[in-house]
Amino acid sequence: MPRRAKGPRLYLDRSRRTWAIRDGASYVRTGCAEADTERAHKFLAEYIANKYAPKRSPSPLVADMLLAYARDKLPGMKSRSAKYNIRNLEKWWGDRSLADVTAANCRAYAAARTQAAARSDLGKLQAAINHWHAEYGPLALIPKVVLPPRNAARERWLSRSEAARLLWAARHTEHLKRIILIGLYTGSRYGVIRQLEWSWLDLDGRTMRRRAHRAVETANKRTPTIRIPRRLHGFLRRWRRTAPIGVPFVVHYDGRQ
């Protein structure tokens, strides 16, 4: 019995250290270096979209709905999490039809993932179904995707002694120490701290922006300008005086982000 074709997928050419696309017997070079995985995935998505266009149907395959959603919606999304959701869903739901979107199958999918990850993935499945109904349908029946319950609200926070132990453990690793201090004093997400540049700080006015100029702010990840706490302000002033010339990032490793 012949093996089922895997479809177009990324393949790392180890001799050239570049990404290529394997599609059956075809081999398409992307021109993307090994480290440039994000651009390689975009190249793959464009390749798939150009090769195959889903046909309107009242009872499509889940793979078609995910492809249509990815092609129509993902380019306008700033967050990369939706791409991972679609990729996860394709592995499990790809060869199933709309009729297979049942409560039992939703629970079976969730059982193989963490509660939060399954809820995020299945939320995108519902979005893909709704998008197909609006743009490629109408669907004969719109199934209700069963989501796992939300995680319980956080009830515990670091104590002062635990925060002190964390900093003590990172005392010889400068970039980790900075991440911890900025996180503790401002409550900023890791992604914000990692991208934080000196130009975002007004050390004289003691204010800190948490996103770049002209950056779009999403509704679920607010990053308002904040007042720099007094103790963190002292650390920042010392770090600024010793910052390497030409390095824009507050947190860096040998000058690299």
C-alpha positions, 0 to 999 in steps of 0.5 A, spaced: 500 500 500 503 506 497 504 511 503 500 517 503 503 523 500 505 529 505 504 535 501 509 541 500 513 542 506 520 545 508 526 541 508 533 544 510 538 543 505 544 541 510 550 542 505 547 549 503 544 551 510 538 553 506 531 552 506 527 548 500 520 546 499 519 538 498 513 537 494 513 530 492 518 529 487 519 537 486 525 541 490 524 548 490 529 553 493 527 558 497 533 562 498 532 563 506 538 561 510 537 556 516 536 561 521 531 565 517 525 560 519 520 565 519 521 568 512 521 560 509 515 559 512 512 565 509 515 562 502 512 555 504 505 559 505 505 563 499 507 556 495 501 552 497 496 558 496 499 559 489 499 552 488 492 550 490 485 554 491 480 551 495 473 551 492 467 553 495 463 548 498 458 547 503 461 541 506 469 542 505 475 539 508 478 542 515 484 543 511 481 547 506 478 551 511 485 552 515 488 554 508 483 559 506 483 562 513 491 562 513 491 565 506 486 571 507 487 572 515 494 571 517 498 576 513 494 582 516 495 579 523 501 582 527 501 576 532 505 569 530 501 565 534 496 564 529 501 561 525 503 556 530 495 554 531 494 553 524 500 548 523 498 544 529 491 544 527 493 541 520 497 535 523 491 533 526 485 535 523 488 536 516 484 530 512 478 530 516 471 533 514 467 539 516 462 533 519 468 530 523 468 537 527 464 534 533 465 534 541 468 528 541 474 529 536 475 536 539 476 533 546 480 528 543 485 533 540 485 537 547 487 531 550 494 531 546 495 538 548 496 542 554 489 546 556 492 553 554 495 550 547 488 546 546 484 552 547 488 557 543 488 552 537 481 550 537 479 557 538 482 558 531 479 552 528 472 555 530 475 562 527 476 558 520 470 555 520 466 562 521 471 565 515 469 559 510 461 560 512 462 567 510 466 567 504 466 561 501 459 558 504 454 558 506 455 552 510 450 547 511 451 546 518 456 550 522 459 546 528 460 548 535 467 547 537 468 545 544 474 548 547 477 546 554 476 551 560 480 557 561 486 556 566 484 558 573 486 565 575 493 566 577 493 566 585 500 566 587 505 571 586 513 571 587 515 573 594 520 578 596 525 573 598 523 568 592 525 574 587 531 575 591 533 568 590 532 569 583 536 575 582 542 572 586 542 566 582 543 570 575 548 575 579 553 572 574 549 573 568 548 580 566 542 579 561 538 575 565 539 579 571 536 585 567 530 581 564 529 579 571 529 586 574 525 590 568 520 584 569 519 585 576 519 592 577 515 594 571 511 587 570 512 587 562 512 581 558 518 578 556 517 580 548 517 587 550 523 586 555 527 583 549 526 588 544 526 594 549 531 600 546 534 606 549 530 610 545 524 608 548 526 611 555 526 618 558 531 617 563 530 624 565 523 624 565 523 617 568 518 614 563 518 608 559 515 606 552 514 599 551 513 599 544 517 602 538 514 609 535 509 607 530 508 600 532 501 597 532 498 596 539 493 590 539 487 590 544 489 584 548 496 586 549 496 593 551 503 596 552 502 603 555 508 608 557 509 607 564 513 611 570 520 608 571 520 606 579 526 609 583 530 603 584 530 601 577 531 608 575 538 607 578 540 601 575 538 603 568 542 610 569 548 605 570 547 600 565 546 606 560 553 609 562 556 603 560 552 601 554 556 599 548 557 604 543 552 602 537 548 597 541 540 600 541 538 594 546 537 595 554 538 587 554 543 584 550 548 579 549 555 581 547 551 586 543 546 582 540 539 582 541 
